[in-house]
Amino acid sequence: MTDQNLLFIISDEHQARALSSAGHPIVQTPHIDGLASRGVRFENCYTSCPICVPARASLATGQYTHSIGYWDNAMAYDGKLRSWAHILAENGIRVDSVGKLHFRNDTDPTGFNEQIIPMHIMDGIGAVWGAVRDPLPETPRKTEMFMQIGAGLSKYNEYDLAVTQNSINWLSESERKDAPWMLYAGYVAPHFPLVVPEEFLNMYDPADMPLPKLHPKTDYQCHPWLARMNEYTHYDGELISDDNRRLAIACYYGLCSFLDHQIGRLLEAIDIAGFGGNTTIIYTSDHGEMLGMRGRWGKSVLYRESTEIPLIIAGNGIQKGGVHRGATSLLDLPPTFLEFFGVDIPYDWPGISLQQTLTGNEDLDRMVFSEYHAASSPSGAFMVANARWKYHYYCGYPPELFDLLNDPDEVVNLADDPDHAAILTKMHQKLLDICDPDEVDRQAKADQAFLIERHGGRQKALGKGPPGATPAPV
């Protein structure tokens, strides 16, 4: 067993590109950048599902969403399947959490020795309305994404400050120094509401914020699957003006810097507590943020702004300033956690331990997978990607194929190009090697139909759950 400790920091809705160390020309994230300079940054890492609750259930269990059936934000991890936390605890590793987990509740046996100020789905029920998607309602749904926007101190900001302070308190307690431990620190920033303390918003003048490059107001044509989603939940239309869009972007970047400041405080606390020499730090997020691209805000789609996530690993013996270009996944973290502590991996998980990649080895042909079956989606959506190619399959809709090397913004769909027929076939076969997408779509909708009936039918289900973000517990 190692004598090293592990600090795992996970945020919510942090777009992979929104880091200055990833080359972003505006966002200022000096503490996360410093972490990247001390370790390896993975520049092609993807979530297993671009929405909070399924992504976190998938992370907990090390399995694809379709393998475990936690489809949407009303079906949260409940401890019925063993998690990496169970396995580590059974092997004598103390595993505690501070902050957002987004499981069902704090009494389910999810593997943690202790949960400190946890955030879980509201009332153990979550957003039941998001399961109503077969078919999607014809009447557009008003959201609460932009009901609060601008400078201030939101409940989420207060919660993140409490996550930082509780994590610092945890690190300062003397008994932590006696044995290897793992601390999970879960933040909600930069997740909406787009309210941020003034000192961080002042770093970004809304007038200087560039508008999204791809937008239906210009000559961009949305894919039919995305167009149907936007008909139902048209977040961008609620902003009304470009001035409001610029303010929203400035607030999001401010939240990224607010999050970065919290991480900086944690890194300082690690050193003050005497753990700097024997603690590895992993930073990631559960999914990304569209930030107005293609007329979409939030997550829930397959484009890189939504599915790509930041991932940085820093610690003793890890290459400093390394950049890993091969495709990686949120599902690579469970086996990485276990191997870090010298614990055997008991399952045939789809993810791989990233321990070997930290020495510079990378497989540019490796494929990773993501899928979506939740709020506002008319049908199941599936993605496979490697370092260059990215394929989207939509049940009942045309596919998309992108050459990320020559088209990083995913503008040109090559799916109908005869010159790319071979790579399209290869990518589709890789998807079929993972699952039967149409059967998975059927199963997801069947499970959601059962959930809807349990809550009294479609009309009642549409009124159940938080209309926006999960309320902060403190």
VOPAGU-2260 file (C-alpha; in pm, 1 decimal, decimal comma):
REM VOPAGU-2260
SITE   aa  ch    i         X         Y         Z
SITE  MET   A    0       0,0       0,0       0,0
SITE  THR   A    1     128,4     346,4     -89,0
SITE  ASP   A    2     215,4     609,9     169,1
SITE  GLN   A    3      84,8     874,5     -71,1
SITE  ASN   A    4    -243,0    1060,8     -27,6
SITE  LEU   A    5    -487,8    1166,3    -298,7
SITE  LEU   A    6    -685,5    1490,1    -320,4
SITE  PHE   A    7    -956,4    1467,1    -586,4
SITE  ILE   A    8   -1113,5    1800,7    -683,4
SITE  ILE   A    9   -1419,4    1798,1    -908,6
SITE  SER   A   10   -1609,4    2103,1   -1026,0
SITE  ASP   A   11   -1938,1    2128,6   -1213,0
SITE  GLU   A   12   -1981,7    2243,7   -1572,2
SITE  HIS   A   13   -1623,4    2358,2   -1635,0
SITE  GLN   A   14   -1560,1    2379,2   -2007,4
SITE  ALA   A   15   -1226,6    2213,9   -2089,1
SITE  ARG   A   16   -1107,6    2511,1   -2292,5
SITE  ALA   A   17   -1184,0    2763,4   -2016,0
SITE  LEU   A   18    -832,8    2744,2   -1871,7
SITE  SER   A   19    -545,2    2972,8   -1955,3
SITE  SER   A   20    -317,2    2667,1   -1950,2
SITE  ALA   A   21    -536,3    2523,2   -2228,9
SITE  GLY   A   22    -470,4    2833,6   -2437,5
SITE  HIS   A   23    -784,1    3031,3   -2360,0
SITE  PRO   A   24    -716,8    3398,3   -2445,6
SITE  ILE   A   25    -946,0    3546,2   -2178,5
SITE  VAL   A   26    -998,9    3317,0   -1879,0
SITE  GLN   A   27    -757,6    3362,2   -1586,7
SITE  THR   A   28    -698,7    3043,8   -1384,8
SITE  PRO   A   29    -350,7    3082,3   -1232,7
SITE  HIS   A   30    -383,9    2817,4    -960,6
SITE  ILE   A   31    -516,3    2545,4   -1193,0
SITE  ASP   A   32    -247,7    2648,0   -1443,2
SITE  GLY   A   33      12,5    2609,3   -1169,8
SITE  LEU   A   34    -119,3    2261,4   -1102,8
SITE  ALA   A   35     -86,4    2181,4   -1473,4
SITE  SER   A   36     274,2    2303,7   -1471,1
SITE  ARG   A   37     346,3    2056,1   -1189,6
SITE  GLY   A   38     183,5    1762,1   -1366,1
SITE  VAL   A   39       7,4    1637,9   -1678,6
SITE  ARG   A   40    -287,7    1804,5   -1850,4
SITE  PHE   A   41    -509,2    1576,2   -2059,3
SITE  GLU   A   42    -632,4    1782,0   -2353,0
SITE  ASN   A   43    -880,8    1531,5   -2500,9
SITE  CYS   A   44   -1075,6    1411,3   -2199,5
SITE  TYR   A   45   -1450,8    1347,2   -2222,8
SITE  THR   A   46   -1733,5    1293,3   -1978,8
SITE  SER   A   47   -1928,8     968,5   -1996,4
SITE  CYS   A   48   -2256,3    1165,1   -1997,2
SITE  PRO   A   49   -2296,8    1544,1   -2035,7
SITE  ILE   A   50   -2529,0    1606,7   -1742,4
SITE  CYS   A   51   -2463,1    1608,5   -1368,6
SITE  VAL   A   52   -2636,0    1312,0   -1205,0
SITE  PRO   A   53   -2571,1    1039,7   -1466,3
SITE  ALA   A   54   -2210,1    1153,9   -1505,3
SITE  ARG   A   55   -2152,2    1127,9   -1131,3
SITE  ALA   A   56   -2322,4     788,0   -1108,2
SITE  SER   A   57   -2102,3     670,8   -1391,6
SITE  LEU   A   58   -1792,9     810,8   -1218,7
SITE  ALA   A   59   -1890,7     641,8    -890,7
SITE  THR   A   60   -1939,0     298,7   -1046,8
SITE  GLY   A   61   -1680,9     310,9   -1324,8
SITE  GLN   A   62   -1944,6     206,9   -1578,5
SITE  TYR   A   63   -2127,4     350,4   -1877,4
SITE  THR   A   64   -2465,2     513,9   -1818,5
SITE  HIS   A   65   -2646,7     249,9   -2024,3
SITE  SER   A   66   -2484,3     -26,3   -1817,0
SITE  ILE   A   67   -2614,9     106,1   -1485,6
SITE  GLY   A   68   -2945,3     276,1   -1578,7
SITE  TYR   A   69   -2897,5     605,0   -1395,5
SITE  TRP   A   70   -3030,4     786,8   -1701,8
SITE  ASP   A   71   -3114,9    1139,3   -1592,3
SITE  ASN   A   72   -3125,8    1388,5   -1306,0
SITE  ALA   A   73   -3406,5    1198,0   -1132,0
SITE  MET   A   74   -3214,7     867,3   -1123,6
SITE  ALA   A   75   -2920,2     917,1    -889,9
SITE  TYR   A   76   -2654,3     682,1    -757,0
SITE  ASP   A   77   -2785,2     502,6    -448,0
SITE  GLY   A   78   -2504,4     266,4    -351,2
SITE  LYS   A   79   -2668,0     -45,9    -494,6
SITE  LEU   A   80   -2368,3     -98,8    -721,5
SITE  ARG   A   81   -2021,8    -103,7    -568,3
SITE  SER   A   82   -1821,2     212,7    -616,5
SITE  TRP   A   83   -1449,1     280,3    -613,3
SITE  ALA   A   84   -1508,0     437,9    -270,2
SITE  HIS   A   85   -1645,4     105,4    -141,2
SITE  ILE   A   86   -1340,2     -77,3    -272,3
SITE  LEU   A   87   -1087,5     167,5    -127,4
SITE  ALA   A   88   -1260,9     172,5     211,9
SITE  GLU   A   89   -1263,8    -208,5     218,2
SITE  ASN   A   90    -888,1    -196,5     162,7
SITE  GLY   A   91    -822,8      31,7     456,2
SITE  ILE   A   92    -807,7     367,0     276,4
SITE  ARG   A   93    -994,6     648,3     444,5
SITE  VAL   A   94   -1219,0     809,5     181,5
SITE  ASP   A   95   -1412,8    1121,2     283,2
SITE  SER   A   96   -1605,2    1374,1      76,1
SITE  VAL   A   97   -1669,6    1744,0     114,9
SITE  GLY   A   98   -1924,6    1912,6    -107,0
SITE  LYS   A   99   -2126,4    1816,9    -411,8
SITE  LEU   A  100   -2174,7    1447,8    -486,5
SITE  HIS   A  101   -2519,4    1462,7    -649,6
SITE  PHE   A  102   -2618,6    1113,3    -537,9
SITE  ARG   A  103   -2967,6    1023,7    -409,5
SITE  ASN   A  104   -2914,1    1115,0     -43,2
SITE  ASP   A  105   -2659,9    1112,9     237,2
SITE  THR   A  106   -2784,5     790,1     399,2
SITE  ASP   A  107   -2735,8     548,0     108,9
SITE  PRO   A  108   -2422,2     331,0     147,0
SITE  THR   A  109   -2214,2     493,1    -127,8
SITE  GLY   A  110   -1874,2     397,7      14,0
SITE  PHE   A  111   -1751,5     717,6     178,7
SITE  ASN   A  112   -1642,4     700,7     540,2
SITE  GLU   A  113   -1788,2    1047,2     593,3
SITE  GLN   A  114   -1981,3    1298,6     381,7
SITE  ILE   A  115   -1931,8    1658,6     490,3
SITE  ILE   A  116   -2192,8    1916,7     376,3
SITE  PRO   A  117   -2294,7    1694,4      83,0
SITE  MET   A  118   -2516,9    1814,0    -199,1
SITE  HIS   A  119   -2754,9    1553,3    -339,7
SITE  ILE   A  120   -3060,0    1564,0    -565,0
SITE  MET   A  121   -3349,7    1760,4    -419,0
SITE  ASP   A  122   -3561,6    1557,3    -175,8
SITE  GLY   A  123   -3403,2    1237,6    -305,3
SITE  ILE   A  124   -3625,2    1274,2    -613,7
SITE  GLY   A  125   -3449,1    1521,0    -841,2
SITE  ALA   A  126   -3565,7    1667,4   -1170,5
SITE  VAL   A  127   -3845,9    1429,0   -1263,9
SITE  TRP   A  128   -3961,3    1670,4   -1534,9
SITE  GLY   A  129   -3646,9    1592,4   -1732,7
SITE  ALA   A  130   -3755,9    1231,4   -1779,9
SITE  VAL   A  131   -4055,5    1344,5   -1989,2
SITE  ARG   A  132   -3905,8    1310,8   -2337,0
SITE  ASP   A  133   -4094,6    1035,2   -2522,6
SITE  PRO   A  134   -4217,5    1239,7   -2690,7
SITE  LEU   A  135   -4088,7    1577,6   -2584,8
SITE  PRO   A  136   -4372,4    1813,9   -2498,6
SITE  GLU   A  137   -4468,0    2051,6   -2778,7
SITE  THR   A  138   -4502,4    2349,1   -2544,9
SITE  PRO   A  139   -4164,6    2515,0   -2478,9
SITE  ARG   A  140   -4044,4    2494,6   -2119,3
SITE  LYS   A  141   -3935,6    2814,6   -1948,1
SITE  THR   A  142   -3611,7    2772,4   -1760,5
SITE  GLU   A  143   -3456,6    2950,6   -1463,9
SITE  MET   A  144   -3101,1    2951,7   -1594,4
SITE  PHE   A  145   -3086,2    3330,4   -1629,6
SITE  MET   A  146   -3320,5    3446,3   -1354,9
SITE  GLN   A  147   -3009,5    3549,4   -1159,7
SITE  ILE   A  148   -2713,7    3695,7   -1343,5
SITE  GLY   A  149   -2441,4    3947,6   -1256,7
SITE  ALA   A  150   -2232,7    4047,6    -956,3
SITE  GLY   A  151   -2335,1    3917,4    -615,2
SITE  LEU   A  152   -2304,4    3626,8    -376,6
SITE  SER   A  153   -2533,2    3338,2    -466,7
SITE  LYS   A  154   -2621,3    3041,6    -248,9
SITE  TYR   A  155   -2387,4    2839,9    -470,6
SITE  ASN   A  156   -2100,5    3083,9    -411,2
SITE  GLU   A  157   -2159,9    3057,7     -37,3
SITE  TYR   A  158   -2168,8    2680,0     -64,8
SITE  ASP   A  159   -1838,0    2667,9    -250,6
SITE  LEU   A  160   -1677,8    2888,8      13,3
SITE  ALA   A  161   -1803,4    2641,0     274,0
SITE  VAL   A  162   -1662,3    2349,9      71,4
SITE  THR   A  163   -1322,0    2516,1      74,3
SITE  GLN   A  164   -1329,4    2593,1     445,6
SITE  ASN   A  165   -1448,9    2245,6     540,8
SITE  SER   A  166   -1179,8    2090,4     323,1
SITE  ILE   A  167    -914,9    2308,4     488,1
SITE  ASN   A  168   -1047,1    2205,1     829,9
SITE  TRP   A  169   -1032,5    1839,1     724,9
SITE  LEU   A  170    -671,9    1874,3     611,8
SITE  SER   A  171    -571,0    2041,9     937,2
SITE  GLU   A  172    -697,2    1760,5    1158,3
SITE  SER   A  173    -400,4    1566,5    1293,1
SITE  GLU   A  174    -541,6    1214,9    1254,8
SITE  ARG   A  175    -532,4    1249,9     875,6
SITE  LYS   A  176    -152,2    1231,7     892,2
SITE  ASP   A  177    -140,8     877,3    1027,3
SITE  ALA   A  178    -240,6     681,1     717,3
SITE  PRO   A  179    -297,8     719,0     344,1
SITE  TRP   A  180    -622,5     899,9     269,7
SITE  MET   A  181    -831,8    1023,0     -18,6
SITE  LEU   A  182   -1031,4    1343,8       6,2
SITE  TYR   A  183   -1300,9    1424,7    -250,0
SITE  ALA   A  184   -1370,2    1799,9    -276,0
SITE  GLY   A  185   -1678,2    1878,1    -487,4
SITE  TYR   A  186   -1753,2    2232,0    -607,1
SITE  VAL   A  187   -2055,8    2364,2    -796,4
SITE  ALA   A  188   -1883,4    2653,5    -976,5
SITE  PRO   A  189   -1888,4    2744,7   -1260,2
SITE  HIS   A  190   -2240,2    2594,9   -1282,4
SITE  PHE   A  191   -2522,6    2849,4   -1319,2
SITE  PRO   A  192   -2676,9    3064,5   -1171,2
SITE  LEU   A  193   -2436,5    3307,9   -1335,7
SITE  VAL   A  194   -2385,5    3512,1   -1021,1
SITE  VAL   A  195   -2028,5    3573,2    -904,8
SITE  PRO   A  196   -1861,3    3793,1    -641,5
SITE  GLU   A  197   -1784,0    4133,9    -786,6
SITE  GLU   A  198   -1406,5    4103,3    -754,8
SITE  PHE   A  199   -1411,5    3813,0    -999,7
SITE  LEU   A  200   -1663,3    3963,8   -1239,3
SITE  ASN   A  201   -1448,1    4277,2   -1249,4
SITE  MET   A  202   -1178,0    4066,5   -1414,4
SITE  TYR   A  203   -1396,6    4040,6   -1726,6
SITE  ASP   A  204   -1554,1    4346,6   -1888,1
SITE  PRO   A  205   -1875,2    4226,9   -2054,9
SITE  ALA   A  206   -1818,9    4473,1   -2339,2
SITE  ASP   A  207   -1498,8    4286,7   -2428,7
SITE  MET   A  208   -1652,7    3940,2   -2435,7
SITE  PRO   A  209   -1665,8    3785,1   -2784,1
SITE  LEU   A  210   -2000,0    3638,2   -2882,8
SITE  PRO   A  211   -2023,3    3264,6   -2963,3
SITE  LYS   A  212   -1870,5    3182,0   -3302,2
SITE  LEU   A  213   -2153,7    2949,9   -3407,4
SITE  HIS   A  214   -2506,3    3080,8   -3356,1
SITE  PRO   A  215   -2842,4    3037,7   -3531,5
SITE  LYS   A  216   -2870,3    3418,0   -3552,0
SITE  THR   A  217   -2588,9    3407,8   -3804,7
SITE  ASP   A  218   -2570,9    3152,0   -4085,0
SITE  TYR   A  219   -2516,7    2847,7   -3860,5
SITE  GLN   A  220   -2770,9    2569,1   -3915,9
SITE  CYS   A  221   -2842,3    2352,9   -3611,7
SITE  HIS   A  222   -2848,5    1976,0   -3650,3
SITE  PRO   A  223   -3215,7    1861,0   -3640,7
SITE  TRP   A  224   -3169,5    1683,3   -3305,8
SITE  LEU   A  225   -3028,3    2001,0   -3150,9
SITE  ALA   A  226   -3294,9    2214,4   -3320,2
SITE  ARG   A  227   -3567,7    2003,1   -3156,8
SITE  MET   A  228   -3395,8    2040,5   -2819,0
SITE  ASN   A  229   -3375,8    2418,2   -2863,7
SITE  GLU   A  230   -3745,2    2431,7   -2949,4
SITE  TYR   A  231   -3827,1    2282,9   -2608,6
SITE  THR   A  232   -3573,2    2458,8   -2385,1
SITE  HIS   A  233   -3457,2    2771,9   -2563,6
SITE  TYR   A  234   -3214,8    2913,1   -2306,3
SITE  ASP   A  235   -3052,5    3150,1   -2551,7
SITE  GLY   A  236   -3381,6    3316,8   -2638,9
SITE  GLU   A  237   -3433,5    3405,6   -2273,1
SITE  LEU   A  238   -3121,0    3623,7   -2283,7
SITE  ILE   A  239   -3293,1    3842,3   -2545,0
SITE  SER   A  240   -2993,4    4062,1   -2635,7
SITE  ASP   A  241   -2624,8    4033,4   -2723,5
SITE  ASP   A  242   -2541,0    4259,6   -2428,7
SITE  ASN   A  243   -2698,2    4000,5   -2197,8
SITE  ARG   A  244   -2508,3    3723,4   -2376,0
SITE  ARG   A  245   -2181,6    3908,2   -2318,5
SITE  LEU   A  246   -2269,5    3957,4   -1951,3
SITE  ALA   A  247   -2350,0    3585,7   -1918,3
SITE  ILE   A  248   -2013,6    3493,0   -2070,0
SITE  ALA   A  249   -1831,9    3736,5   -1839,9
SITE  CYS   A  250   -2010,5    3588,0   -1537,1
SITE  TYR   A  251   -1917,2    3235,2   -1642,4
SITE  TYR   A  252   -1552,0    3330,6   -1679,5
SITE  GLY   A  253   -1573,3    3506,3   -1343,2
SITE  LEU   A  254   -1703,4    3183,4   -1188,7
SITE  CYS   A  255   -1408,9    2997,1   -1343,4
SITE  SER   A  256   -1172,7    3240,1   -1168,7
SITE  PHE   A  257   -1374,4    3215,2    -845,1
SITE  LEU   A  258   -1337,2    2836,2    -862,5
SITE  ASP   A  259    -966,7    2874,2    -935,8
SITE  HIS   A  260    -928,0    3087,7    -623,6
SITE  GLN   A  261   -1092,0    2816,9    -411,8
SITE  ILE   A  262    -856,9    2556,5    -556,8
SITE  GLY   A  263    -563,8    2785,1    -479,4
SITE  ARG   A  264    -672,7    2797,9    -115,7
SITE  LEU   A  265    -688,2    2416,3    -107,2
SITE  LEU   A  266    -341,6    2381,0    -256,5
SITE  GLU   A  267    -204,6    2623,4       2,2
SITE  ALA   A  268    -375,3    2425,7     280,4
SITE  ILE   A  269    -211,5    2103,8     155,6
SITE  ASP   A  270     130,6    2260,9     205,5
SITE  ILE   A  271      45,4    2419,3     540,6
SITE  ALA   A  272     -78,6    2082,8     670,2
SITE  GLY   A  273     249,2    1918,7     569,3
SITE  PHE   A  274     105,7    1704,1     288,7
SITE  GLY   A  275     274,7    1878,2      -4,0
SITE  GLY   A  276     541,9    1613,0     -45,2
SITE  ASN   A  277     318,1    1307,0     -42,8
SITE  THR   A  278     -14,3    1411,1    -195,5
SITE  THR   A  279    -117,9    1365,2    -556,9
SITE  ILE   A  280    -386,0    1604,2    -681,9
SITE  ILE   A  281    -639,0    1531,1    -954,6
SITE  TYR   A  282    -864,7    1802,3   -1094,9
SITE  THR   A  283   -1158,3    1748,8   -1330,7
SITE  SER   A  284   -1523,8    1840,2   -1390,6
SITE  ASP   A  285   -1835,5    1633,7   -1453,9
SITE  HIS   A  286   -1908,3    1790,9   -1795,3
SITE  GLY   A  287   -1859,1    2111,4   -1988,6
SITE  GLU   A  288   -2066,2    2418,2   -2080,4
SITE  MET   A  289   -2189,2    2526,5   -2425,3
SITE  LEU   A  290   -2171,3    2897,7   -2336,5
SITE  GLY   A  291   -2401,7    3001,5   -2619,0
SITE  MET   A  292   -2236,9    2801,1   -2895,8
SITE  ARG   A  293   -2498,5    2679,5   -3146,2
SITE  GLY   A  294   -2758,6    2877,0   -2951,0
SITE  ARG   A  295   -2722,2    2644,5   -2651,9
SITE  TRP   A  296   -2627,2    2708,6   -2287,4
SITE  GLY   A  297   -2555,0    2447,1   -2022,9
SITE  LYS   A  298   -2459,4    2098,0   -2133,7
SITE  SER   A  299   -2670,2    1804,2   -2261,2
SITE  VAL   A  300   -2529,1    1780,9   -2615,4
SITE  LEU   A  301   -2238,9    1595,9   -2776,1
SITE  TYR   A  302   -2028,3    1887,1   -2901,0
SITE  ARG   A  303   -1690,2    1942,7   -2739,0
SITE  GLU   A  304   -1797,1    2244,8   -2533,4
SITE  SER   A  305   -2037,2    2011,6   -2350,7
SITE  THR   A  306   -1861,5    1673,1   -2350,4
SITE  GLU   A  307   -1495,5    1771,3   -2307,0
SITE  ILE   A  308   -1374,2    1819,3   -1951,7
SITE  PRO   A  309   -1052,4    1942,4   -1793,5
SITE  LEU   A  310    -828,1    1678,6   -1637,8
SITE  ILE   A  311    -499,1    1746,6   -1461,0
SITE  ILE   A  312    -293,2    1509,6   -1246,2
SITE  ALA   A  313       1,5    1641,4   -1045,1
SITE  GLY   A  314     222,9    1479,8    -783,6
SITE  ASN   A  315     553,8    1313,7    -708,0
SITE  GLY   A  316     707,9    1128,7    -999,6
SITE  ILE   A  317     466,1    1276,9   -1251,7
SITE  GLN   A  318     597,6    1451,9   -1560,9
SITE  LYS   A  319     594,2    1827,6   -1506,7
SITE  GLY   A  320     416,9    2038,2   -1764,7
SITE  GLY   A  321     314,5    1735,4   -1967,9
SITE  VAL   A  322      29,1    1741,4   -2217,5
SITE  HIS   A  323    -142,4    1412,5   -2303,8
SITE  ARG   A  324    -313,2    1421,4   -2643,6
SITE  GLY   A  325    -473,7    1077,1   -2650,0
SITE  ALA   A  326    -845,5    1052,8   -2576,2
SITE  THR   A  327    -929,4     986,2   -2212,3
SITE  SER   A  328   -1251,9     958,4   -2017,1
SITE  LEU   A  329   -1404,2    1042,2   -1681,8
SITE  LEU   A  330   -1431,8     662,5   -1651,7
SITE  ASP   A  331   -1054,0     633,8   -1643,6
SITE  LEU   A  332   -1053,4     782,6   -1294,9
SITE  PRO   A  333   -1196,9     487,9   -1093,5
SITE  PRO   A  334    -921,5     245,1   -1204,6
SITE  THR   A  335    -667,8     526,0   -1160,1
SITE  PHE   A  336    -780,0     576,5    -799,7
SITE  LEU   A  337    -745,4     206,6    -724,0
SITE  GLU   A  338    -407,7     162,2    -889,5
SITE  PHE   A  339    -278,0     472,2    -713,6
SITE  PHE   A  340    -336,8     300,3    -378,9
SITE  GLY   A  341    -211,0     -38,0    -498,3
SITE  VAL   A  342    -558,5    -192,4    -490,1
SITE  ASP   A  343    -653,0    -457,8    -744,4
SITE  ILE   A  344    -920,3    -356,1    -996,0
SITE  PRO   A  345   -1193,5    -617,3    -941,5
SITE  TYR   A  346   -1410,3    -540,0   -1245,5
SITE  ASP   A  347   -1374,0    -524,8   -1621,0
SITE  TRP   A  348   -1437,6    -151,8   -1627,8
SITE  PRO   A  349   -1433,5      27,2   -1964,9
SITE  GLY   A  350   -1189,2     285,6   -1831,8
SITE  ILE   A  351    -815,5     234,8   -1794,9
SITE  SER   A  352    -579,9     349,9   -1522,9
SITE  LEU   A  353    -396,2     664,3   -1626,9
SITE  GLN   A  354     -89,6     574,7   -1421,9
SITE  GLN   A  355      96,3     455,2   -1731,1
SITE  THR   A  356       7,8     764,0   -1935,3
SITE  LEU   A  357     168,0     988,3   -1673,3
SITE  THR   A  358     510,5     880,1   -1800,1
SITE  GLY   A  359     433,6    1019,3   -2145,5
SITE  ASN   A  360     278,9     715,7   -2315,5
SITE  GLU   A  361     -26,9     803,4   -2522,8
SITE  ASP   A  362    -247,5     618,3   -2767,4
SITE  LEU   A  363    -381,0     860,6   -3026,1
SITE  ASP   A  364    -611,9     595,2   -3171,8
SITE  ARG   A  365    -783,9     512,0   -2843,5
SITE  MET   A  366   -1161,6     561,2   -2858,1
SITE  VAL   A  367   -1375,5     690,9   -2571,8
SITE  PHE   A  368   -1753,2     705,2   -2540,9
SITE  SER   A  369   -2026,4     937,8   -2417,7
SITE  GLU   A  370   -2405,8     924,0   -2428,5
SITE  TYR   A  371   -2710,4    1133,0   -2336,6
SITE  HIS   A  372   -3068,5    1029,6   -2247,6
SITE  ALA   A  373   -3187,9    1311,7   -2025,1
SITE  ALA   A  374   -3370,0    1644,8   -2017,8
SITE  SER   A  375   -3478,6    1803,7   -2345,9
SITE  SER   A  376   -3345,1    1525,5   -2568,6
SITE  PRO   A  377   -3585,2    1383,1   -2828,5
SITE  SER   A  378   -3388,0    1056,7   -2850,7
SITE  GLY   A  379   -3069,4     892,0   -2732,1
SITE  ALA   A  380   -2743,3    1053,2   -2845,4
SITE  PHE   A  381   -2411,4     865,6   -2860,4
SITE  MET   A  382   -2051,5     975,8   -2920,2
SITE  VAL   A  383   -1726,1     794,7   -2989,9
SITE  ALA   A  384   -1404,2     991,3   -3029,3
SITE  ASN   A  385   -1029,7     955,9   -3046,1
SITE  ALA   A  386    -765,4    1227,8   -3068,2
SITE  ARG   A  387    -868,6    1317,3   -3424,0
SITE  TRP   A  388   -1213,7    1183,8   -3515,3
SITE  LYS   A  389   -1546,1    1236,6   -3341,4
SITE  TYR   A  390   -1870,8    1060,7   -3436,2
SITE  HIS   A  391   -2224,4    1137,4   -3318,0
SITE  TYR   A  392   -2513,4     894,1   -3357,6
SITE  TYR   A  393   -2867,3    1018,9   -3286,8
SITE  CYS   A  394   -3152,4     768,3   -3278,0
SITE  GLY   A  395   -3390,5     869,2   -3556,2
SITE  TYR   A  396   -3171,1    1156,4   -3681,1
SITE  PRO   A  397   -2872,9    1190,2   -3920,1
SITE  PRO   A  398   -2522,2    1124,8   -3781,2
SITE  GLU   A  399   -2230,7    1367,2   -3756,8
SITE  LEU   A  400   -1859,9    1309,9   -3818,0
SITE  PHE   A  401   -1593,5    1568,4   -3741,6
SITE  ASP   A  402   -1220,9    1590,3   -3811,7
SITE  LEU   A  403   -1099,5    1755,0   -3490,9
SITE  LEU   A  404    -750,0    1807,8   -3627,4
SITE  ASN   A  405    -868,6    2030,7   -3910,3
SITE  ASP   A  406   -1203,0    2139,3   -3765,7
SITE  PRO   A  407   -1169,0    2177,5   -3386,2
SITE  ASP   A  408   -1495,5    2373,2   -3359,0
SITE  GLU   A  409   -1694,7    2093,5   -3526,8
SITE  VAL   A  410   -1836,1    2307,0   -3805,1
SITE  VAL   A  411   -1813,5    2072,9   -4105,8
SITE  ASN   A  412   -2013,6    1750,5   -4082,2
SITE  LEU   A  413   -1833,9    1487,7   -4292,8
SITE  ALA   A  414   -2086,4    1208,3   -4240,8
SITE  ASP   A  415   -2217,7    1233,7   -4600,1
SITE  ASP   A  416   -1877,4    1289,5   -4760,8
SITE  PRO   A  417   -1783,6     985,0   -4974,6
SITE  ASP   A  418   -1415,7    1050,3   -4906,5
SITE  HIS   A  419   -1479,8     981,5   -4536,5
SITE  ALA   A  420   -1703,3     676,3   -4573,4
SITE  ALA   A  421   -1436,3     440,3   -4438,6
SITE  ILE   A  422   -1375,3     638,2   -4118,7
SITE  LEU   A  423   -1752,5     679,3   -4072,0
SITE  THR   A  424   -1793,8     300,8   -4091,8
SITE  LYS   A  425   -1504,9     249,2   -3849,6
SITE  MET   A  426   -1649,5     490,1   -3595,1
SITE  HIS   A  427   -1998,8     344,2   -3620,6
SITE  GLN   A  428   -1861,3      -6,0   -3571,6
SITE  LYS   A  429   -1680,0     112,4   -3259,8
SITE  LEU   A  430   -2013,8     239,3   -3128,5
SITE  LEU   A  431   -2174,5     -97,8   -3201,5
SITE  ASP   A  432   -1888,7    -270,7   -3018,0
SITE  ILE   A  433   -1994,4     -76,5   -2707,7
SITE  CYS   A  434   -2373,4     -95,9   -2732,8
SITE  ASP   A  435   -2678,0    -124,0   -2956,0
SITE  PRO   A  436   -2777,8     244,1   -2952,5
SITE  ASP   A  437   -3137,7     193,2   -3059,9
SITE  GLU   A  438   -3192,7     -75,0   -2795,2
SITE  VAL   A  439   -3034,4     149,6   -2532,6
SITE  ASP   A  440   -3266,5     431,4   -2639,6
SITE  ARG   A  441   -3564,7     200,4   -2600,6
SITE  GLN   A  442   -3454,2      87,7   -2253,9
SITE  ALA   A  443   -3390,3     441,6   -2131,8
SITE  LYS   A  444   -3734,0     556,4   -2243,4
SITE  ALA   A  445   -3898,5     250,8   -2088,3
SITE  ASP   A  446   -3730,3     316,3   -1753,0
SITE  GLN   A  447   -3827,5     682,8   -1770,5
SITE  ALA   A  448   -4187,9     592,0   -1855,7
SITE  PHE   A  449   -4197,8     376,5   -1542,3
SITE  LEU   A  450   -4059,8     665,2   -1335,3
SITE  ILE   A  451   -4315,4     905,7   -1481,4
SITE  GLU   A  452   -4605,6     674,3   -1397,3
SITE  ARG   A  453   -4472,9     633,3   -1044,5
SITE  HIS   A  454   -4497,3    1011,1   -1007,0
SITE  GLY   A  455   -4853,7    1031,2   -1135,9
SITE  GLY   A  456   -4818,0    1059,4   -1513,8
SITE  ARG   A  457   -4675,6    1310,5   -1760,0
SITE  GLN   A  458   -4850,7    1625,2   -1640,1
SITE  LYS   A  459   -4762,4    1572,6   -1275,0
SITE  ALA   A  460   -4410,1    1465,1   -1361,5
SITE  LEU   A  461   -4355,5    1788,2   -1557,9
SITE  GLY   A  462   -4407,1    1982,0   -1234,9
SITE  LYS   A  463   -4176,9    1774,4   -1013,0
SITE  GLY   A  464   -3823,2    1869,7    -926,8
SITE  PRO   A  465   -3621,0    2191,8    -927,4
SITE  PRO   A  466   -3682,6    2393,8   -1244,5
SITE  GLY   A  467   -3318,9    2499,9   -1242,6
SITE  ALA   A  468   -3017,6    2404,9   -1035,1
SITE  THR   A  469   -3032,3    2175,1    -732,7
SITE  PRO   A  470   -3069,0    2389,5    -416,9
SITE  ALA   A  471   -2755,7    2428,7    -206,9
SITE  PRO   A  472   -2778,8    2246,9     128,5
SITE  VAL   A  473   -2614,2    2526,6     328,8
